Amino acid sequence: MKTAIAILISLQPPTGPMETEATSAGFYEHKTNQQKYPRLQLRTVKELMEGKGIECPTSAASLDDTFKKAPESKKKHGEQKALEF
């Protein structure tokens, strides 16, 4: 797994094999405080709505590792062209 942490959100509870797969993905260890988080987390919509959160680092330093950033826009900024009718 190349990602630090992944979450699978589903409508139905996870099956036994899904839980086994999630467990086998191991843990992500935070570089600063060495706290460990499950690499693959399974959540249902119901769990999320009931307040069960996602285990992930909260410090700004860890955001680079756990969240992908969108690439910078390569478009030139300029005037918007008028619509022709």
C-alpha positions in Angstrom: 0.0 0.0 0.0 1.5 3.3 -1.1 -0.8 5.6 0.9 -0.3 6.4 4.5 -3.9 5.9 5.5 -7.0 4.8 3.5 -10.6 4.7 4.5 -13.3 2.5 3.0 -16.8 3.8 3.7 -19.7 1.5 3.0 -23.4 1.2 3.7 -23.1 -2.3 5.0 -20.9 -3.6 7.9 -17.6 -5.1 6.7 -17.3 -8.8 6.2 -14.8 -11.0 8.0 -12.5 -11.1 5.0 -12.7 -7.3 4.7 -11.7 -6.9 8.4 -8.8 -9.4 7.9 -7.6 -7.4 4.9 -7.8 -4.1 6.8 -5.8 -5.6 9.7 -3.1 -7.0 7.4 -2.5 -3.6 6.0 -0.7 -2.7 9.2 -0.1 0.7 10.8 1.1 4.2 9.8 3.5 5.6 12.4 3.5 9.3 12.8 7.0 10.7 12.3 6.9 13.2 15.2 5.1 11.4 18.1 5.5 7.8 16.9 1.7 7.3 17.4 0.3 4.5 15.3 -2.9 4.6 13.1 -4.5 1.7 11.2 -3.5 2.1 7.5 -6.8 0.8 6.2 -9.9 1.7 8.2 -13.4 0.4 7.6 -16.3 2.7 8.4 -20.0 2.5 7.7 -22.1 5.6 6.9 -24.0 4.9 10.1 -20.9 4.8 12.2 -19.7 8.1 10.7 -23.1 9.7 11.3 -23.0 8.4 14.9 -19.7 10.2 15.5 -17.2 7.4 15.1 -14.3 9.2 13.5 -11.4 8.3 11.4 -8.1 7.7 13.2 -5.5 10.0 11.7 -2.8 12.5 12.9 -4.1 16.0 13.6 -0.9 18.0 13.5 -0.2 20.2 10.5 3.2 18.5 10.0 1.5 15.2 9.2 -0.9 16.5 6.6 1.7 16.2 3.8 2.0 12.5 4.5 -1.7 11.6 4.9 -3.5 13.9 2.4 -2.8 14.2 -1.3 -2.6 17.7 -2.7 -4.1 18.7 -6.0 -1.5 19.7 -8.6 -0.9 23.4 -9.3 -3.0 24.8 -12.2 -0.9 25.2 -15.4 -3.4 27.6 -17.0 -2.4 31.2 -17.5 -4.5 33.6 -15.6 -5.9 36.4 -17.7 -9.1 38.0 -18.8 -12.1 35.9 -19.3 -13.4 35.9 -22.9 -16.9 37.1 -23.6 -19.6 34.7 -24.6 -20.6 35.1 -28.2 -24.3 34.7 -29.1 
